[in-house]
Amino acid sequence: MREVTSQQQTTADIRLDIDETHRANMSGLLRTITNRVTPTLRGFTINQKANVYTKPAKENIGAMETAIGLGMFCVAILGPSGWILAHLEDYKKRD
């Protein structure tokens, strides 16, 4: 095996220290550039206010209306995927 002299080891350590310092400086430079450029790229910010009402609802929604609404959402979301899964063999066939 090749022996590493103290001079070679010291040179390698210095190179590692320089690389780490260079990386730290580079990341700091990139962070500074990013922080200064980002606001100009984003443009003006618009403050939006949500319309929040604290009053109770004008009409109460019953259990039957809730069940019908949830059922319709389930059919709308799960219906097409169920159709595809049910007809999967037909889709696999090549005519």
Distance bins in CASP14 RR format, pairs under 12 A and 6 or more apart:
PFRMAT RR
TARGET T0000
AUTHOR 0000-0000-0000
RMODE 2
METHOD distances of the structure
MODEL  1
2 8 0 0 0 0 1 0 0 0 0 0 0
3 9 0 0 0 0 0 1 0 0 0 0 0
4 10 0 0 0 0 0 1 0 0 0 0 0
4 11 0 0 0 0 0 1 0 0 0 0 0
4 12 0 0 0 0 1 0 0 0 0 0 0
4 13 0 0 0 0 0 1 0 0 0 0 0
5 11 0 0 0 0 1 0 0 0 0 0 0
5 12 0 0 0 0 0 1 0 0 0 0 0
6 12 0 0 0 0 0 1 0 0 0 0 0
6 13 0 0 0 0 0 1 0 0 0 0 0
7 13 0 0 0 0 0 1 0 0 0 0 0
7 14 0 0 0 0 0 1 0 0 0 0 0
8 14 0 0 0 0 0 1 0 0 0 0 0
8 15 0 0 0 0 0 1 0 0 0 0 0
9 15 0 0 0 0 0 1 0 0 0 0 0
9 16 0 0 0 0 0 1 0 0 0 0 0
10 16 0 0 0 0 0 1 0 0 0 0 0
10 17 0 0 0 0 0 1 0 0 0 0 0
11 17 0 0 0 0 0 1 0 0 0 0 0
11 18 0 0 0 0 0 1 0 0 0 0 0
12 18 0 0 0 0 0 1 0 0 0 0 0
12 19 0 0 0 0 0 1 0 0 0 0 0
13 19 0 0 0 0 0 1 0 0 0 0 0
13 20 0 0 0 0 0 1 0 0 0 0 0
14 20 0 0 0 0 0 1 0 0 0 0 0
14 21 0 0 0 0 0 1 0 0 0 0 0
15 21 0 0 0 0 0 1 0 0 0 0 0
15 22 0 0 0 0 0 1 0 0 0 0 0
16 22 0 0 0 0 0 1 0 0 0 0 0
16 23 0 0 0 0 0 1 0 0 0 0 0
17 23 0 0 0 0 0 1 0 0 0 0 0
17 24 0 0 0 0 0 1 0 0 0 0 0
18 24 0 0 0 0 0 1 0 0 0 0 0
18 25 0 0 0 0 0 1 0 0 0 0 0
19 25 0 0 0 0 0 1 0 0 0 0 0
19 26 0 0 0 0 0 1 0 0 0 0 0
20 26 0 0 0 0 0 1 0 0 0 0 0
20 27 0 0 0 0 0 1 0 0 0 0 0
21 27 0 0 0 0 0 1 0 0 0 0 0
21 28 0 0 0 0 0 1 0 0 0 0 0
22 28 0 0 0 0 0 1 0 0 0 0 0
22 29 0 0 0 0 0 1 0 0 0 0 0
23 29 0 0 0 0 0 1 0 0 0 0 0
23 30 0 0 0 0 0 1 0 0 0 0 0
24 30 0 0 0 0 0 1 0 0 0 0 0
24 31 0 0 0 0 0 1 0 0 0 0 0
25 31 0 0 0 0 0 1 0 0 0 0 0
25 32 0 0 0 0 0 1 0 0 0 0 0
26 32 0 0 0 0 0 1 0 0 0 0 0
26 33 0 0 0 0 0 1 0 0 0 0 0
27 33 0 0 0 0 0 1 0 0 0 0 0
27 34 0 0 0 0 0 1 0 0 0 0 0
28 34 0 0 0 0 1 0 0 0 0 0 0
28 35 0 0 0 0 1 0 0 0 0 0 0
29 35 0 0 0 0 0 1 0 0 0 0 0
29 36 0 0 0 0 0 1 0 0 0 0 0
30 36 0 0 0 0 0 1 0 0 0 0 0
30 37 0 0 0 0 0 1 0 0 0 0 0
30 38 0 0 0 0 0 1 0 0 0 0 0
31 37 0 0 0 0 0 1 0 0 0 0 0
31 38 0 0 0 0 0 1 0 0 0 0 0
32 38 0 0 0 0 0 1 0 0 0 0 0
33 40 0 0 0 0 0 1 0 0 0 0 0
33 41 0 0 0 0 0 1 0 0 0 0 0
34 40 0 0 0 0 0 1 0 0 0 0 0
34 41 0 0 0 0 1 0 0 0 0 0 0
34 42 0 0 0 0 0 1 0 0 0 0 0
35 41 0 0 0 0 0 1 0 0 0 0 0
35 42 0 0 0 0 0 1 0 0 0 0 0
37 43 0 0 0 0 0 1 0 0 0 0 0
38 45 0 0 0 0 0 1 0 0 0 0 0
39 45 0 0 0 0 1 0 0 0 0 0 0
59 65 0 0 0 0 1 0 0 0 0 0 0
60 66 0 0 0 0 0 1 0 0 0 0 0
61 67 0 0 0 0 0 1 0 0 0 0 0
61 68 0 0 0 0 0 1 0 0 0 0 0
61 69 0 0 0 0 1 0 0 0 0 0 0
61 70 0 0 0 0 0 1 0 0 0 0 0
62 68 0 0 0 0 1 0 0 0 0 0 0
62 69 0 0 0 0 0 1 0 0 0 0 0
63 69 0 0 0 0 0 1 0 0 0 0 0
63 70 0 0 0 0 0 1 0 0 0 0 0
64 70 0 0 0 0 0 1 0 0 0 0 0
64 71 0 0 0 0 0 1 0 0 0 0 0
65 71 0 0 0 0 0 1 0 0 0 0 0
65 72 0 0 0 0 0 1 0 0 0 0 0
66 72 0 0 0 0 0 1 0 0 0 0 0
66 73 0 0 0 0 0 1 0 0 0 0 0
67 73 0 0 0 0 0 1 0 0 0 0 0
67 74 0 0 0 0 0 1 0 0 0 0 0
68 74 0 0 0 0 0 1 0 0 0 0 0
68 75 0 0 0 0 0 1 0 0 0 0 0
69 75 0 0 0 0 1 0 0 0 0 0 0
69 76 0 0 0 0 1 0 0 0 0 0 0
69 77 0 0 0 0 0 1 0 0 0 0 0
70 76 0 0 0 0 0 1 0 0 0 0 0
70 77 0 0 0 0 0 1 0 0 0 0 0
70 78 0 0 0 0 0 1 0 0 0 0 0
71 77 0 0 0 0 1 0 0 0 0 0 0
71 78 0 0 0 0 1 0 0 0 0 0 0
71 79 0 0 0 0 0 1 0 0 0 0 0
72 78 0 0 0 0 0 1 0 0 0 0 0
72 79 0 0 0 0 0 1 0 0 0 0 0
73 79 0 0 0 0 0 1 0 0 0 0 0
74 80 0 0 0 0 0 1 0 0 0 0 0
74 81 0 0 0 0 0 1 0 0 0 0 0
74 82 0 0 0 0 0 1 0 0 0 0 0
75 81 0 0 0 0 0 1 0 0 0 0 0
75 82 0 0 0 0 0 1 0 0 0 0 0
75 83 0 0 0 0 0 1 0 0 0 0 0
76 82 0 0 0 0 0 1 0 0 0 0 0
78 84 0 0 0 0 0 1 0 0 0 0 0
78 85 0 0 0 0 1 0 0 0 0 0 0
78 86 0 0 0 0 0 1 0 0 0 0 0
79 85 0 0 0 0 1 0 0 0 0 0 0
79 86 0 0 0 0 1 0 0 0 0 0 0
79 87 0 0 0 0 0 1 0 0 0 0 0
80 86 0 0 0 0 0 1 0 0 0 0 0
80 87 0 0 0 0 0 1 0 0 0 0 0
81 87 0 0 0 0 0 1 0 0 0 0 0
81 88 0 0 0 0 0 1 0 0 0 0 0
82 88 0 0 0 0 1 0 0 0 0 0 0
83 90 0 0 0 0 0 1 0 0 0 0 0
83 91 0 0 0 0 0 1 0 0 0 0 0
84 90 0 0 0 0 1 0 0 0 0 0 0
84 91 1 0 0 1 0 0 0 0 0 0 0
84 92 0 0 0 0 0 1 0 0 0 0 0
85 91 0 0 0 0 1 0 0 0 0 0 0
87 93 0 0 0 0 0 1 0 0 0 0 0
END
